[in-house]
Amino acid sequence: MNYIAPDSRLFDEAGKLYVPEDVQEAVRKIIRWAGDNPEREGLQDTPARFARAWREYCEGYEDDPGVHLSRTFEEVGGYDDIVVLKDIPFRSHCEHHMAPIIGKASVAYLPKDRVVGISKLARVVQGYASRLQVQERMTAEVADCIWTHLKPRGVAVVIEATHGCMTGRGVKTPDVAMVTRRFLGVFEDDRASRKDVLELMGR
Ligand SMILES: [Zn+2]
């Protein structure tokens, strides 16, 4: 996928991220379009705040998640079983409505010779979450990234999330969660291993 790399960051005198006038004007237009007056007091600083918040929500574009997996450890004392990181909380935004996606990801791999620091798996999740996403693609990206960089025997990723575009608009169905999964290697090929990993994830 081709992402546009953001410009280098500029900061104003107060040390806040500089937001170009045309970006602020675009937000004012949306506020007007939604039916409010962007010039009223409470909304005056909103365009700049909104823009800064969006750079933060999308900071994954400045991150190559695979880099977090480049440092591995081979001294594992003969450990050769599944490593699971359960229920990693994340926040993302759907690319169709730019509405929040709030969920948890469980990530597992079956190491071959080397392991990675566990916080790194969470960083991979955050890196892909901090972009405009669809849950299906995010699930695949997290799994593929671990598969490519760690070259393990197997990878399993299960993501459960609620979508603001469903809970807050449209059909307005709160508490409906979507579950997506991706299995690679032994978890794809072997039913018993898959059952095992799902059990460890509490599923
Ligand atoms: Zn959506």
Residues whose N, C-alpha, C, O or C-beta is under 5 A from the ligand:
A	BS01	ZN	C94 H96 H97 C165
